[in-house]
Amino acid sequence: MLRAFLDSQRATLVRQTDGLDAVQLGQALPPTSMTLGGMLKHLAYVEDWWFGVTLAGAPPTPPFEKVDWRRNRDWDWTSAADDEPDELRELLRAAIRRSDAILDGVTDLDALAARRQRRTGAGISVRWILLHMVEEYARHLGHADLLREAVDGTTGL
């Protein structure tokens, strides 16, 4: 059920950004600088971080492995302006495929991830990661609704 909810959230983001060109994906709704293109790249990074790095203990995948996150904490959001729409969409699709491959090997939702919480050192369960990812997508999908409507008037995706 958790994976079904996550898949639904992922599919909603894809619908919210489908058919938009580079200018539209790069359009912000002031006062925020958030864009739909940045959201695609951000959620690809979040997929990579939580499922690849945290759960599986793998190193970050390209392009995230070379980012100096201490210097630019918003790199995923801001660098999307330099990417083509098809590249952004494929970045997310590839991250989801990797995440799903990792999740396909999970047999216990209460198993602990390879990494622990940074602040407390407590273990992180697979269930916690899945719930967090549903929350992460849901939070940004509210933003995506507003951004898409501002870009071209489309609502109800």
Buried (B, 14 or more C-beta within 10 A) or exposed (E): EBBEBBBEBBEBBBBBBEEBEBEBBBBBBEEEEBBBBBBBBBBBBBBBBBBBBBBBEBEBBEBBEEBEEEEEEEBBBBBBBEBEBEBBBBBBBBBBEBBBEBBEEBEEBEEBBEBEEEEEEEEBBBBBBBBBBBEBBBEBBEBBBEBBBBBEEBEEB
